[in-house]
Structure formats: C-alpha cells, structure tokens
Amino acid sequence: MSKIRSSYPIAVASVVLGMGGLSTLTLWSLADGPTWGLDVIVAAVSLVAALVQLWWPTSGALAATLLATLSPVATAAATMGALQVAQRRRFPVAAAVAAAGVAAHVVQGLWRPNSGISQQWWLLLICASYGALLGWGALARSRRALLFSLHERADRAEAEQGRRIAEARMAERRQLAREMHDVLAHRLSLVATHAGALEYRPDSSPEQLARAAGVIRTGVHQALEELRQVISLLREQDDQLDELEAQPALADLPGLIADAREAGQEVRLREEVTDDGALPQAASRTAYRVVQEGLTNARKHAPGRPVDVLLRGAPGTPLLIDIRNPLALAGTASLAPGSGLGLVGLTERVRLAGGQLDHHNAEGEFRLQARLTWPA
C-alpha cells in the first residue's frame, strides 16, 4: 500500500503534464473558433476529470466522456479514462464506458463536424480507437492478474515446502525419540537385573560384585550420555537462542582434545582451517559435536588405538571433518556396548545444520566424515 501511495505524486504530475500539453495544443488549434471560451472551460474541467480517474476511474472517465460531447479538448481525457477503466475494472464495465465514449464522439462530430474528415471515416476512426483501448486495457488487466496469481502460487508453494520440511524434521525427531526410548528401556532393564542380583546374592564373590557394579556404572553412564545427546538434539532448534552461549563450539576444541589426551587417548590433530571465527555458530557447534562423538566412539570401541582428526575448510568451501582410527585388535573388548544411536543423532544434527555425515569401515580403520556448509 505504501508503494501505491508513493506513486501517486508521479502519476499526478504525469497527468497534469500530459493532459495539459494535449489540451493546450487542441486549444491552440481551435483558437479562431466561436466557442473558444467554452473550450477553455472544458479543458480545465477535463483536466480535473483526468486526475479523478487516478482514484475513481469509472466516474472520471464518464465525466470526461460527457465533456467530450461539448468540445474536442476533452477527447484526450475521455480516451485515457476508457483505458484506465479497461485496465482496472471488469470487462462489462469497460465495454460500457467505451460505448459511451463512442456515442459522445458521434454527438461531437454531429455538433462540431471536422472539415478535414467525413462523418463515416470519423465514426470508423472513433470505433477503432476505442476498440484498441478496450483490448489494450483488457490485456494489461489479464497480465496483471496472471502475475498476481503466479506470485500467490509461488508464495503458497514456498509456504507448503516450508511446512513439509518442518513436518519431516518433526517426524525424524519423533523417530529418534522412540529409538532412544527403546534403548534406554533396554539399558535400564540390564541395570535393574544386575542390581537385583546384587540385592538377592549378597554372598557373591568380590570379583562378581565388582563386575556387576562395573556393569551398572557403565550402563547408567551410557544411558545418561545418550539421553543427554538426544535431549540436546531435540531442544537445539526450539531453544537455540537460549542455549546459544552455553553450547561448546569449534573454539573449545583444544580443551576437548586436551581432555582426551589426559585420559590416555592418543589424538593426532591437524587443522587446516582459515578464519574459524567466521564459521556460523550452528556449524561451529555441530563441528565440535562431530569431533566429540568421533573421540567417544574411538575410546569405546577401539581402546588404546590412535585417532587422527583432520579439519579443513575456508569461507566459501565446505568444512571437512575427517576422523579415523584403526579398528580394535582381535580379542579386544569394547569398554561399553554400542547401540549406534549416537551416530543416528549426530547424522540428524549435521543434516539440520545443512551438512552431510558419512561413517564406515575401510582398509582396517573406522572413518567418520562430515561436511558442513560454510558461506563465503
């Protein structure tokens, strides 16, 4: 609406200059006529009618048409009014205004005949002119309606696409929550079983008691860890603004590596990142989580094996995170059983950040690779 209002001064200036110029030329050609005084009055009133057409096209066009029966000076305003009505009103209304314009000029030709053209050619010229104006205006109105319809359809399609994406993400979150429910139920049932054994078999050997306590501790720790991961994933999109500062990002990676090395894990880090401060915060937090999950998996499933971490990227190119560790030696037991749901949640997290995650075994090592979008 503001754009339309801001265009009115330009339209008013155009009407004043255009209609004023045409009226002046017509008055100059009729200067020697006996009705020149009437022509001056019609010229002034027709200019007002032309301005009225900007807001009320039908009323302004009919007023100019009525004036056209008195003087040729109003012809410009009457024809412009017919064009305005054809562009902005329905076809029956536009056709009626055009017919009124033809009738008015027929009366004008009978009252003030033009000595340079016969009545028949005058009538043919008037009919052809109003027919052209009517067709031109109808075409412009149809084109404007088509463009409006296309814009509306594009907006609806965009909104529908956004709704489908939101529904797909919500479905993925629900699926992940259901999987986590099953995993937690399994883990907690094992914990309850071993706790029950400790309660009903107090005469067990110290080795058996220690083994059961270790199983309980590991089970509870893994359950809490996986529950924390899925809650963080499910809440990140909803509480992103609230939790933004609390979540670790790529700048906190040295601390993560230091903690892993302090725990006895051999980590070889190679950073080839240009201006990591320019990385979007969502991608930076996701990159940290990818490295964290890679180190956690290596500790659980390949204890004592070295881990190679590579980060490479720059603004305008994807951020590559490549984590590799040799597979566990034969006969080496994992520190904790893996459910694979940590990588499931990580895959969804990376996807929500606009990236891709891949993990597989190849050439005797486990490889975890993520690519995150890094705008220029």
C-alpha positions as CSV (number, residue, x, y, z in Angstrom):
1,M,0.0,0.0,0.0
2,S,2.9,2.4,0.8
3,K,4.3,1.8,-2.7
4,I,1.0,2.6,-4.4
5,R,0.6,5.8,-2.3
6,S,4.2,6.9,-3.1
7,S,3.5,6.5,-6.9
8,Y,0.5,8.9,-6.8
9,P,2.6,12.1,-7.0
10,I,4.3,10.8,-10.1
11,A,1.0,9.8,-11.7
12,V,-0.5,13.2,-10.9
13,A,2.5,15.0,-12.4
14,S,2.3,12.8,-15.5
15,V,-1.5,13.6,-15.9
16,V,-1.0,17.3,-15.4
17,L,1.8,17.5,-17.9
18,G,0.3,15.1,-20.5
19,M,-3.3,16.2,-20.4
20,G,-2.2,19.9,-20.0
21,G,0.0,19.6,-23.1
22,L,-2.6,17.9,-25.2
23,S,-5.3,20.4,-24.1
24,T,-3.0,23.3,-24.9
25,L,-2.4,22.0,-28.4
26,T,-6.1,21.4,-29.0
27,L,-7.0,24.9,-27.7
28,W,-4.3,26.4,-30.0
29,S,-5.8,24.7,-33.0
30,L,-9.3,26.0,-32.0
31,A,-8.2,29.5,-31.2
32,D,-10.2,31.1,-34.0
33,G,-13.4,29.2,-33.3
34,P,-16.5,30.8,-32.0
35,T,-16.7,28.5,-28.9
36,W,-13.1,29.1,-27.7
37,G,-14.3,30.3,-24.3
38,L,-16.3,27.1,-23.9
39,D,-13.3,25.1,-25.0
40,V,-11.1,26.7,-22.3
41,I,-13.7,25.8,-19.6
42,V,-13.9,22.2,-20.9
43,A,-10.1,21.9,-20.9
44,A,-9.9,22.9,-17.3
45,V,-12.7,20.6,-16.1
46,S,-11.4,17.7,-18.2
47,L,-8.0,18.0,-16.6
48,V,-9.8,17.7,-13.2
49,A,-11.7,14.6,-14.5
50,A,-8.4,13.1,-15.7
51,L,-7.0,13.5,-12.1
52,V,-10.1,12.0,-10.7
53,Q,-9.5,8.9,-12.8
54,L,-6.5,8.0,-10.7
55,W,-8.7,7.2,-7.8
56,W,-12.1,6.6,-9.3
57,P,-11.6,5.6,-12.9
58,T,-15.2,4.9,-13.9
59,S,-16.5,8.2,-12.5
60,G,-13.7,10.2,-14.0
61,A,-14.0,8.5,-17.4
62,L,-17.7,9.2,-17.6
63,A,-17.2,12.8,-16.6
64,A,-14.6,13.3,-19.4
65,T,-16.8,11.4,-21.8
66,L,-19.7,13.8,-21.1
67,L,-17.4,16.8,-21.7
68,A,-16.3,15.2,-25.0
69,T,-19.8,15.8,-26.3
70,L,-19.2,19.6,-25.9
71,S,-15.6,20.0,-27.2
72,P,-12.7,18.1,-28.8
73,V,-10.5,19.4,-26.0
74,A,-11.9,16.6,-23.7
75,T,-11.1,13.8,-26.2
76,A,-7.7,13.1,-24.6
77,A,-9.2,12.8,-21.1
78,A,-12.1,10.6,-22.3
79,T,-9.9,8.2,-24.1
80,M,-7.4,8.0,-21.2
81,G,-10.4,7.3,-19.0
82,A,-11.6,4.5,-21.2
83,L,-8.1,2.9,-21.0
84,Q,-8.0,3.3,-17.2
85,V,-11.3,1.6,-16.8
86,A,-10.3,-1.3,-19.1
87,Q,-7.2,-1.8,-17.0
88,R,-8.8,-1.6,-13.6
89,R,-12.4,-2.8,-13.9
90,R,-14.2,-5.8,-15.2
91,F,-14.8,-6.1,-19.0
92,P,-18.6,-5.3,-19.0
93,V,-17.9,-2.0,-17.2
94,A,-15.1,-1.2,-19.5
95,A,-17.2,-2.0,-22.6
96,A,-20.0,0.2,-21.4
97,V,-17.6,3.1,-20.8
98,A,-16.1,2.6,-24.3
99,A,-19.6,2.5,-25.9
100,A,-20.4,5.8,-24.1
101,G,-17.2,7.3,-25.4
102,V,-18.1,6.3,-29.0
103,A,-21.6,7.8,-28.6
104,A,-20.1,11.0,-27.1
105,H,-17.8,11.5,-30.1
106,V,-20.6,10.8,-32.5
107,V,-22.5,13.6,-30.9
108,Q,-19.4,15.8,-31.0
109,G,-19.0,15.0,-34.7
110,L,-22.6,16.0,-35.4
111,W,-22.4,19.2,-33.4
112,R,-18.9,20.3,-34.4
113,P,-18.0,18.4,-37.6
114,N,-14.4,18.2,-38.6
115,S,-13.9,19.7,-42.0
116,G,-10.9,17.5,-42.7
117,I,-12.6,14.1,-42.5
118,S,-16.1,12.8,-43.4
119,Q,-18.6,11.6,-40.8
120,Q,-18.2,7.9,-42.0
121,W,-14.4,8.0,-41.6
122,W,-14.8,9.9,-38.3
123,L,-17.1,7.2,-36.9
124,L,-14.8,4.4,-38.1
125,L,-11.7,6.1,-36.5
126,I,-13.5,6.6,-33.2
127,C,-14.7,2.9,-33.1
128,A,-11.3,1.6,-34.0
129,S,-9.6,3.8,-31.3
130,Y,-12.0,2.8,-28.5
131,G,-11.8,-0.8,-29.6
132,A,-8.0,-0.7,-29.4
133,L,-8.1,1.0,-26.0
134,L,-10.5,-1.6,-24.7
135,G,-8.4,-4.5,-25.9
136,W,-5.2,-3.0,-24.7
137,G,-6.6,-2.4,-21.2
138,A,-8.1,-5.8,-21.0
139,L,-4.8,-7.4,-22.0
140,A,-3.0,-5.4,-19.3
141,R,-5.5,-6.3,-16.7
142,S,-5.3,-10.0,-17.6
143,R,-1.5,-9.9,-17.5
144,R,-1.5,-8.2,-14.1
145,A,-4.0,-10.8,-12.8
146,L,-1.8,-13.6,-14.2
147,L,1.4,-12.1,-12.5
148,F,-0.5,-11.8,-9.2
149,S,-1.7,-15.4,-9.5
150,L,1.8,-16.6,-10.2
151,H,3.2,-14.7,-7.2
152,E,0.5,-16.0,-5.0
153,R,1.1,-19.6,-6.2
154,A,4.8,-19.2,-5.6
155,D,4.2,-17.9,-2.1
156,R,1.8,-20.8,-1.4
157,A,4.3,-23.3,-2.8
158,E,7.1,-21.8,-0.6
159,A,4.9,-22.0,2.5
160,E,3.9,-25.6,1.7
161,Q,7.6,-26.5,1.2
162,G,8.5,-25.0,4.5
163,R,5.6,-26.9,6.1
164,R,6.7,-30.2,4.6
165,I,10.3,-29.6,5.8
166,A,9.1,-28.8,9.3
167,E,6.9,-31.9,9.3
168,A,9.8,-34.1,8.1
169,R,12.1,-32.7,10.8
170,M,9.5,-33.3,13.4
171,A,8.9,-36.9,12.2
172,E,12.6,-37.5,12.3
173,R,12.8,-36.2,15.9
174,R,9.8,-38.4,16.9
175,Q,11.5,-41.4,15.4
176,L,14.7,-40.6,17.2
177,A,12.9,-40.2,20.5
178,R,11.2,-43.6,20.0
179,E,14.5,-45.3,19.3
180,M,16.0,-43.6,22.4
181,H,13.1,-44.9,24.5
182,D,13.8,-48.4,23.4
183,V,17.5,-48.1,24.0
184,L,17.0,-46.6,27.5
185,A,14.5,-49.3,28.4
186,H,17.0,-52.0,27.4
187,R,19.9,-50.4,29.3
188,L,17.9,-49.7,32.4
189,S,16.5,-53.2,32.4
190,L,20.0,-54.5,32.4
191,V,20.9,-52.2,35.2
192,A,17.9,-53.4,37.2
193,T,18.8,-57.0,36.6
194,H,22.3,-56.6,37.9
195,A,21.1,-54.5,40.8
196,G,18.6,-57.2,41.7
197,A,21.4,-59.8,41.5
198,L,23.4,-57.8,44.0
199,E,20.4,-57.5,46.3
200,Y,19.5,-61.2,46.3
201,R,23.0,-62.6,46.1
202,P,25.0,-60.8,48.8
203,D,27.2,-63.9,49.1
204,S,28.7,-63.4,45.7
205,S,32.5,-63.3,45.4
206,P,34.2,-59.9,45.4
207,E,35.1,-60.3,41.7
208,Q,31.4,-60.9,40.8
209,L,30.3,-58.0,42.9
210,A,32.9,-55.7,41.2
211,R,31.9,-56.9,37.7
212,A,28.2,-56.3,38.4
213,A,29.0,-52.9,39.9
214,G,31.0,-52.0,36.8
215,V,28.2,-53.1,34.5
216,I,25.8,-51.0,36.5
217,R,28.1,-48.0,36.4
218,T,28.7,-48.3,32.7
219,G,25.1,-48.8,31.9
220,V,24.0,-45.8,33.9
221,H,26.7,-43.7,32.4
222,Q,25.9,-44.6,28.8
223,A,22.2,-44.2,29.4
224,L,22.7,-40.7,30.8
225,E,25.1,-39.8,28.0
226,E,22.8,-40.9,25.2
227,L,19.8,-39.2,26.9
228,R,21.8,-36.0,27.1
229,Q,22.6,-36.2,23.4
230,V,19.1,-36.8,22.3
231,I,17.7,-34.1,24.6
232,S,20.3,-31.6,23.3
233,L,19.4,-32.5,19.7
234,L,15.7,-32.2,20.2
235,R,15.9,-29.0,22.1
236,E,18.5,-27.2,19.9
237,Q,16.1,-26.0,17.3
238,D,13.5,-24.8,19.8
239,D,15.7,-23.2,22.4
240,Q,18.6,-22.3,20.1
241,L,18.6,-18.6,21.2
242,D,18.5,-19.5,24.9
243,E,21.2,-22.2,24.7
244,L,23.4,-20.5,22.2
245,E,26.1,-19.3,24.6
246,A,26.1,-22.4,26.7
247,Q,26.9,-24.9,24.0
248,P,30.6,-25.6,23.1
249,A,31.8,-24.6,19.7
250,L,34.8,-25.1,17.5
251,A,36.8,-22.7,19.6
252,D,36.5,-25.1,22.5
253,L,38.1,-27.9,20.5
254,P,41.6,-27.6,22.1
255,G,40.0,-28.3,25.5
256,L,38.2,-31.4,24.2
257,I,41.5,-32.7,22.7
258,A,43.4,-32.0,25.9
259,D,40.8,-33.9,28.0
260,A,41.0,-36.9,25.7
261,R,44.8,-36.9,25.8
262,E,44.8,-36.6,29.6
263,A,42.5,-39.7,29.7
264,G,45.3,-41.6,27.9
265,Q,43.8,-41.4,24.3
266,E,46.3,-40.7,21.6
267,V,44.9,-38.0,19.4
268,R,46.7,-36.5,16.3
269,L,45.0,-33.3,15.3
270,R,45.7,-31.5,12.0
271,E,43.9,-28.2,11.5
272,E,43.8,-26.6,8.0
273,V,41.0,-24.1,8.8
274,T,41.1,-20.5,7.6
275,D,39.4,-17.9,9.9
276,D,37.4,-20.3,12.0
277,G,35.8,-17.3,13.7
278,A,33.9,-16.7,10.5
279,L,32.2,-20.1,10.7
280,P,28.4,-19.8,11.5
281,Q,27.7,-20.6,15.1
282,A,25.4,-23.5,14.3
283,A,28.0,-25.1,12.1
284,S,30.7,-24.4,14.7
285,R,28.7,-26.2,17.4
286,T,27.9,-29.1,15.1
287,A,31.6,-29.5,14.2
288,Y,32.5,-29.7,17.9
289,R,29.9,-32.4,18.4
290,V,31.2,-34.4,15.5
291,V,34.7,-34.4,16.9
292,Q,33.4,-35.2,20.3
293,E,31.4,-38.2,19.1
294,G,34.3,-39.5,17.0
295,L,36.6,-39.4,20.0
296,T,34.0,-41.1,22.2
297,N,33.4,-43.9,19.7
298,A,37.1,-44.5,19.4
299,R,37.5,-44.7,23.1
300,K,34.6,-47.1,23.5
301,H,35.2,-49.4,20.5
302,A,38.9,-49.2,19.9
303,P,40.6,-48.5,23.3
304,G,44.3,-47.8,23.1
305,R,44.2,-47.1,19.3
306,P,45.3,-43.7,18.0
307,V,42.8,-41.3,16.5
308,D,43.6,-38.9,13.6
309,V,41.4,-35.8,13.4
310,L,41.5,-33.5,10.3
311,L,39.7,-30.2,9.9
312,R,39.9,-28.4,6.6
313,G,37.9,-25.5,5.2
314,A,37.6,-21.8,4.5
315,P,34.8,-19.4,3.8
316,G,33.1,-20.3,0.6
317,T,34.1,-24.0,0.8
318,P,32.6,-26.8,2.9
319,L,34.2,-27.5,6.3
320,L,35.6,-31.1,6.2
321,I,35.9,-33.0,9.4
322,D,37.7,-36.4,9.0
323,I,38.2,-38.7,12.0
324,R,39.9,-42.0,11.6
325,N,41.1,-44.7,14.0
326,P,42.3,-48.3,13.4
327,L,39.8,-51.0,14.3
328,A,40.2,-52.7,17.6
329,L,42.6,-55.6,17.8
330,A,41.1,-59.1,17.7
331,G,40.1,-60.2,21.2
332,T,39.9,-56.6,22.5
333,A,36.7,-56.0,24.3
334,S,34.9,-52.7,24.0
335,L,34.7,-50.6,27.1
336,A,31.0,-50.2,26.6
337,P,28.5,-51.8,24.2
338,G,27.4,-49.5,21.4
339,S,23.9,-49.0,20.1
340,G,24.8,-46.9,17.1
341,L,22.2,-44.3,18.1
342,G,24.9,-41.7,18.9
343,L,25.7,-41.6,15.2
344,V,22.0,-41.6,14.4
345,G,21.5,-38.5,16.5
346,L,24.8,-37.0,15.1
347,T,23.6,-37.6,11.5
348,E,20.3,-35.7,12.2
349,R,22.2,-32.9,13.9
350,V,24.5,-32.5,10.8
351,R,21.6,-32.6,8.5
352,L,19.8,-29.9,10.4
353,A,22.9,-27.8,10.1
354,G,22.8,-28.2,6.3
355,G,25.6,-30.8,6.0
356,Q,26.3,-34.4,5.4
357,L,27.7,-37.2,7.6
358,D,29.2,-40.5,6.5
359,H,30.8,-43.3,8.6
360,H,32.1,-46.7,7.5
361,N,34.9,-49.2,7.9
362,A,37.5,-49.2,5.2
363,E,41.1,-50.6,5.0
364,G,41.2,-51.7,8.6
365,E,40.0,-48.4,10.1
366,F,36.8,-46.7,11.1
367,R,36.2,-43.4,9.2
368,L,33.8,-40.6,10.3
369,Q,33.5,-37.8,7.8
370,A,31.3,-34.7,8.0
371,R,30.9,-31.8,5.6
372,L,29.3,-28.6,6.8
373,T,28.3,-25.6,4.7
374,W,30.5,-22.6,5.2
375,P,29.1,-19.5,3.3
376,A,31.6,-17.1,1.8
